[in-house]
Amino acid sequence: MFIRLPGKSPTSIQMASNGIALSADGKTLFYSPLSSRHLYRVSTALLRNPSLPESQLSADVTDLGEKGASDGLEADSEGRVYATDYEHNAIRVRATDGTWTTMVHDPRVLWPDTLSLASNGYLYFTSNQQERVPMMHGGTDLRKKPYSLFRIKAAALPARLGR
């Protein structure tokens, strides 16, 4: 993924965490930097401890492996993690055993983002067309309206914290 501005050499986009989700019990934070293809997890108890040395917090971070290129994450009540897949116009699901499957794949799903699992059992997400913005095409805006909000029936309900 590159920024392509008129008169300048392409530069790689560098971003911190963009995908973030909490487990159903609130004990685990899942995250992924936009410039990474991996999913990570860390204990929320450790994150809430301001006196914890950074080295101890870093030691708790677990690399859950390859998830593809994504920036949107969501977790459900059954322990699954949903991730956008902007390279393949798709949404993928990580089962509790660590396996990934494709939930939806469609050419209209242009850079899916902003996942939200609702109490009606649907997973909602947008198609933000990020790959078509002017900064990636020498100043030319390739986005096409109307922008889209999609929903697909999911196998679970949202994680409900504080109940």
Backbone bond lengths (Angstrom), bond angles and torsions (degrees), N, CA, C in turn:
res aa  C-N    CA-C-N  psi(-1)  N-CA   C-N-CA  omega(-1)  CA-C   N-CA-C  phi
1 M - - - 1.433 - - 1.532 106.73 -
2 F 1.328 115.23 123.43 1.457 120.43 -174.75 1.526 112.37 -128.66
3 I 1.321 114.66 149.15 1.461 121.63 169.12 1.519 105.63 -90.29
4 R 1.333 115.91 127.62 1.462 121.52 -179.17 1.526 108.59 -124.72
5 L 1.307 116.06 96.72 1.460 121.44 -179.60 1.525 109.63 -103.71
6 P 1.340 117.49 146.95 1.466 120.17 -178.91 1.530 111.48 -56.01
7 G 1.334 115.63 133.05 1.452 121.44 176.26 1.512 115.33 77.42
8 K 1.337 117.94 5.06 1.465 120.91 -179.10 1.526 109.93 -126.23
9 S 1.332 115.30 152.83 1.461 119.91 175.42 1.524 109.58 -70.46
10 P 1.340 117.05 146.03 1.470 119.12 176.78 1.522 110.86 -59.14
11 T 1.332 116.13 139.53 1.458 121.45 176.85 1.521 109.66 -125.78
12 S 1.300 115.02 144.07 1.453 121.68 -179.93 1.528 110.30 -70.64
13 I 1.331 116.38 138.71 1.465 121.01 176.94 1.520 108.45 -78.20
14 Q 1.329 116.46 129.30 1.454 122.01 177.08 1.522 108.14 -119.39
15 M 1.311 117.07 118.07 1.458 122.19 179.17 1.516 109.56 -135.29
16 A 1.308 115.29 154.49 1.466 120.79 176.06 1.527 108.67 -82.88
17 S 1.333 116.73 -153.42 1.458 120.39 -179.05 1.511 110.88 -60.38
18 N 1.310 114.04 132.88 1.446 120.50 176.49 1.518 108.77 -124.63
19 G 1.314 117.60 -37.91 1.448 121.47 174.30 1.515 109.46 -91.08
20 I 1.347 116.07 131.06 1.464 119.90 -178.57 1.529 108.13 -152.02
21 A 1.337 116.86 137.93 1.466 121.80 179.15 1.524 109.20 -154.87
22 L 1.325 116.16 148.73 1.468 122.32 176.11 1.522 110.15 -102.90
23 S 1.325 115.91 142.71 1.461 120.75 174.81 1.527 109.52 -66.65
24 A 1.324 116.39 162.77 1.470 121.39 -177.38 1.522 112.85 -60.47
25 D 1.326 117.90 -30.44 1.468 120.22 179.10 1.530 112.56 -90.50
26 G 1.319 117.39 -2.35 1.459 121.98 178.53 1.516 114.56 75.30
27 K 1.324 117.86 5.82 1.461 121.17 -175.80 1.528 113.97 -89.81
28 T 1.337 116.56 -13.09 1.455 120.30 -176.34 1.517 110.53 -130.96
29 L 1.320 115.48 133.91 1.460 121.90 172.61 1.520 107.53 -104.63
30 F 1.327 116.64 123.73 1.456 122.62 173.91 1.526 106.97 -97.92
31 Y 1.326 116.82 139.64 1.461 119.05 178.45 1.513 110.75 -152.84
32 S 1.335 114.19 163.56 1.451 120.72 177.62 1.518 109.92 -155.66
33 P 1.321 117.69 126.98 1.465 119.42 171.95 1.535 109.37 -67.62
34 L 1.315 117.24 145.38 1.464 121.02 179.58 1.527 110.67 -60.66
35 S 1.314 116.92 -33.14 1.464 120.67 -178.33 1.532 112.67 -85.99
36 S 1.326 117.45 11.38 1.466 121.86 179.26 1.524 109.95 -118.86
37 R 1.292 116.22 155.24 1.462 122.00 177.10 1.539 110.64 -106.20
38 H 1.340 116.77 10.29 1.454 120.98 -175.96 1.518 111.78 -111.91
39 L 1.323 115.19 152.84 1.457 123.29 174.32 1.523 107.63 -104.15
40 Y 1.331 115.96 136.61 1.467 121.81 -179.70 1.521 109.77 -123.54
41 R 1.335 114.30 159.14 1.464 119.38 173.30 1.522 108.80 -138.08
42 V 1.351 113.82 154.02 1.452 120.80 178.15 1.529 107.37 -150.65
43 S 1.311 116.46 151.17 1.460 122.35 -179.93 1.528 110.61 -71.06
44 T 1.325 116.83 130.06 1.468 120.15 177.92 1.531 110.99 -70.70
45 A 1.325 118.31 -27.24 1.469 120.42 177.31 1.527 109.73 -61.85
46 L 1.325 116.71 -40.83 1.460 119.95 178.77 1.529 111.03 -69.79
47 L 1.323 116.67 -37.36 1.465 119.87 178.50 1.527 112.17 -63.78
48 R 1.325 116.54 -30.43 1.475 120.87 -179.17 1.528 113.27 -81.48
49 N 1.321 117.37 -4.75 1.459 121.45 -177.68 1.534 109.91 -97.28
50 P 1.336 118.09 98.01 1.465 120.27 -176.59 1.527 114.24 -67.74
51 S 1.330 118.43 -18.33 1.468 120.23 -179.51 1.536 112.34 -90.87
52 L 1.310 117.59 -3.43 1.460 121.37 -179.79 1.528 110.45 -68.82
53 P 1.312 117.76 129.13 1.467 119.42 177.18 1.536 110.85 -62.14
54 E 1.321 115.94 142.75 1.462 120.90 -179.09 1.523 111.19 -57.10
55 S 1.312 117.72 -34.14 1.467 121.03 -179.84 1.531 111.26 -63.48
56 Q 1.331 117.53 -37.01 1.459 120.84 178.68 1.527 110.60 -71.06
57 L 1.318 116.49 -39.99 1.459 120.13 176.66 1.523 110.55 -63.86
58 S 1.319 116.37 -45.25 1.470 120.86 178.58 1.520 111.82 -59.68
59 A 1.336 116.72 -37.00 1.465 120.78 -179.63 1.526 112.00 -65.78
60 D 1.344 116.96 -23.26 1.462 120.96 -179.68 1.523 113.16 -84.34
61 V 1.314 118.08 -16.33 1.462 121.18 -179.54 1.522 109.22 -66.26
62 T 1.328 115.70 129.08 1.462 121.67 179.33 1.514 109.27 -114.81
63 D 1.322 116.33 128.11 1.461 122.20 174.12 1.525 106.86 -83.74
64 L 1.328 116.97 114.19 1.467 121.86 -179.06 1.524 112.75 -87.23
65 G 1.319 116.09 5.43 1.459 120.12 174.89 1.513 114.34 96.20
66 E 1.307 113.63 -174.68 1.461 123.96 -176.47 1.528 111.32 -65.15
67 K 1.321 115.38 132.20 1.464 121.28 175.63 1.515 111.61 -126.49
68 G 1.319 117.21 -5.49 1.456 121.10 -176.44 1.516 110.43 94.48
69 A 1.321 115.95 -176.32 1.457 122.42 -178.60 1.526 109.19 -88.39
70 S 1.326 115.99 113.85 1.462 119.16 -177.03 1.511 110.63 -152.51
71 D 1.333 114.73 165.92 1.465 118.91 173.89 1.518 112.56 -139.16
72 G 1.292 119.76 -5.84 1.454 122.07 177.30 1.516 110.71 -111.95
73 L 1.334 116.60 133.63 1.465 122.02 177.51 1.523 109.59 -130.48
74 E 1.324 116.02 153.54 1.462 123.37 174.31 1.521 107.01 -153.39
75 A 1.320 117.74 150.00 1.470 122.40 176.30 1.517 108.16 -121.39
76 D 1.338 116.26 152.60 1.464 119.64 -179.58 1.524 111.74 -116.49
77 S 1.303 116.08 177.56 1.460 123.31 -176.74 1.526 113.14 -68.45
78 E 1.324 117.28 -15.40 1.464 121.69 -178.50 1.525 112.90 -98.67
79 G 1.336 117.79 2.15 1.460 120.83 177.73 1.511 115.18 93.57
80 R 1.326 117.17 4.90 1.463 119.83 177.54 1.532 110.14 -83.84
81 V 1.332 115.29 155.54 1.462 121.93 176.02 1.527 107.48 -120.72
82 Y 1.317 115.83 131.56 1.462 123.26 178.63 1.523 107.88 -103.02
83 A 1.332 116.99 140.12 1.463 121.48 179.68 1.513 109.86 -137.49
84 T 1.315 115.61 138.98 1.459 118.95 172.41 1.523 108.16 -70.38
85 D 1.311 116.76 159.16 1.463 122.77 177.15 1.524 106.77 -138.74
86 Y 1.347 115.85 87.55 1.452 119.14 -173.23 1.525 113.65 -71.71
87 E 1.327 118.27 -19.92 1.466 119.73 177.33 1.522 112.33 -72.39
88 H 1.325 116.42 -25.39 1.464 120.61 -175.39 1.525 113.49 -120.30
89 N 1.350 117.21 13.52 1.473 120.61 179.89 1.526 110.21 51.07
90 A 1.332 114.97 53.99 1.457 119.40 -170.62 1.527 112.24 -144.75
91 I 1.328 113.95 167.34 1.462 123.70 168.65 1.521 105.52 -121.55
92 R 1.335 115.92 131.86 1.456 121.36 179.18 1.520 109.81 -116.06
93 V 1.338 116.03 157.48 1.462 122.22 -178.74 1.525 108.80 -127.96
94 R 1.344 115.25 131.38 1.467 121.56 175.08 1.520 107.85 -99.56
95 A 1.317 116.32 116.81 1.466 122.04 177.99 1.527 109.34 -73.66
96 T 1.315 116.72 166.83 1.463 121.42 -179.33 1.534 112.49 -63.82
97 D 1.336 117.74 -20.28 1.464 120.19 176.68 1.529 112.67 -86.51
98 G 1.348 117.26 1.37 1.453 121.80 176.77 1.521 115.39 94.13
99 T 1.325 117.64 -4.42 1.464 119.62 179.59 1.528 110.71 -81.75
100 W 1.330 115.45 147.07 1.463 122.34 179.29 1.520 109.93 -108.68
101 T 1.326 116.40 139.64 1.460 122.04 172.31 1.526 108.37 -133.01
102 T 1.310 115.76 156.61 1.461 120.81 177.44 1.517 108.88 -88.78
103 M 1.318 115.89 124.29 1.465 122.59 -179.72 1.523 111.30 -87.23
104 V 1.318 115.87 -41.41 1.463 121.38 178.78 1.524 108.58 -148.13
105 H 1.305 115.34 142.38 1.467 122.24 174.28 1.522 106.30 -142.79
106 D 1.338 115.58 124.32 1.461 119.09 -176.62 1.526 108.38 -157.96
107 P 1.334 118.63 135.92 1.461 120.19 -179.29 1.532 113.60 -63.07
108 R 1.312 118.61 -17.47 1.471 121.44 177.41 1.525 112.12 -78.30
109 V 1.313 117.16 -14.13 1.465 121.96 -178.67 1.529 107.89 -86.33
110 L 1.331 115.24 78.87 1.464 122.24 -175.77 1.515 110.16 -89.43
111 W 1.319 115.96 107.82 1.463 124.74 -176.56 1.534 109.53 53.65
112 P 1.328 117.31 71.76 1.467 119.88 178.93 1.521 111.28 -63.66
113 D 1.333 115.60 147.10 1.458 120.58 -175.88 1.527 108.61 -158.82
114 T 1.337 115.58 170.84 1.454 124.35 170.85 1.530 111.98 55.81
115 L 1.324 115.78 64.32 1.455 121.83 178.39 1.522 111.16 -74.06
116 S 1.329 115.92 140.24 1.464 120.79 175.21 1.517 108.68 -148.13
117 L 1.313 115.82 117.28 1.455 121.82 177.63 1.519 107.97 -90.83
118 A 1.319 117.04 124.05 1.466 122.19 -174.25 1.526 111.40 -102.71
119 S 1.330 114.79 163.42 1.469 120.76 -178.89 1.527 112.55 -67.89
120 N 1.324 118.22 -11.10 1.471 120.83 175.79 1.527 111.72 -85.88
121 G 1.346 117.26 4.22 1.460 121.17 176.54 1.520 114.35 85.73
122 Y 1.312 117.88 6.72 1.457 120.97 177.91 1.524 110.66 -101.23
123 L 1.327 114.92 144.26 1.450 121.92 171.46 1.523 106.51 -99.04
124 Y 1.325 116.25 120.58 1.461 122.48 179.00 1.524 109.00 -101.52
125 F 1.334 116.68 145.40 1.457 121.02 176.82 1.524 109.42 -159.04
126 T 1.315 114.86 158.64 1.457 120.57 -179.60 1.525 110.67 -103.96
127 S 1.306 114.44 162.42 1.457 122.82 170.23 1.523 105.09 -113.76
128 N 1.340 117.26 99.64 1.461 118.89 -171.29 1.527 114.86 -93.24
129 Q 1.320 117.76 -4.70 1.467 122.38 176.00 1.533 112.83 56.17
130 Q 1.319 116.98 33.97 1.465 121.88 -177.86 1.524 112.24 -56.35
131 E 1.318 116.83 -33.71 1.466 119.95 -178.52 1.528 112.59 -70.05
132 R 1.329 116.84 -6.50 1.469 121.52 -178.30 1.531 113.68 -108.30
133 V 1.343 117.81 4.31 1.470 120.20 -176.97 1.523 110.61 -69.39
134 P 1.342 117.32 155.59 1.467 121.33 -176.20 1.526 115.00 -54.82
135 M 1.343 117.85 -37.44 1.466 118.78 -176.64 1.526 112.75 -66.96
136 M 1.318 118.17 -13.44 1.460 120.97 178.35 1.524 112.38 -100.67
137 H 1.343 116.31 -1.66 1.473 120.08 -176.33 1.521 112.08 -137.88
138 G 1.317 115.66 44.30 1.455 120.20 175.13 1.513 114.59 60.10
139 G 1.318 117.42 29.42 1.460 121.68 178.53 1.520 114.46 94.24
140 T 1.324 118.27 -4.48 1.465 122.01 179.94 1.523 110.04 -92.31
141 D 1.314 116.40 127.90 1.472 122.27 179.06 1.526 108.95 -87.07
142 L 1.321 116.91 112.33 1.465 122.16 -178.84 1.526 113.20 -99.70
143 R 1.330 117.41 3.26 1.464 119.70 -179.90 1.522 110.37 -65.94
144 K 1.352 114.99 147.78 1.459 121.21 -179.85 1.522 109.44 -126.00
145 K 1.322 115.36 130.20 1.463 121.34 175.79 1.519 108.84 -85.67
146 P 1.301 119.21 155.08 1.461 125.65 3.71 1.527 110.63 -82.41
147 Y 1.337 115.26 150.11 1.448 120.40 173.36 1.518 107.45 -74.70
148 S 1.315 117.03 155.64 1.463 119.44 -169.34 1.520 113.26 -120.08
149 L 1.327 113.71 144.53 1.454 123.73 169.13 1.519 105.65 -117.89
150 F 1.316 116.86 124.71 1.459 121.92 -178.33 1.518 110.45 -112.54
151 R 1.323 115.72 161.31 1.454 121.19 169.77 1.517 107.82 -143.29
152 I 1.333 114.41 149.08 1.455 121.56 177.31 1.522 107.35 -143.52
153 K 1.331 116.06 142.45 1.459 120.25 179.92 1.530 108.93 -66.90
154 A 1.318 115.70 130.19 1.463 121.93 -179.93 1.525 109.71 -105.54
155 A 1.317 115.91 166.35 1.463 120.92 -177.29 1.518 112.64 -89.15
156 A 1.337 118.18 5.05 1.466 120.70 -176.67 1.515 111.21 -154.30
157 L 1.296 114.85 178.28 1.462 122.48 178.60 1.525 109.21 -104.03
158 P 1.327 117.15 168.29 1.459 118.93 -179.22 1.526 111.96 -68.58
159 A 1.311 114.74 157.24 1.460 120.86 172.73 1.522 106.88 -67.92
160 R 1.314 117.43 132.00 1.470 122.05 -179.17 1.517 108.34 -116.06
161 L 1.307 116.74 104.82 1.450 121.37 -179.50 1.526 110.49 -89.94
162 G 1.308 116.44 150.14 1.460 121.47 175.14 1.516 115.04 78.65
163 R 1.299 117.55 19.65 1.472 120.34 178.38 1.495 110.90 -117.12
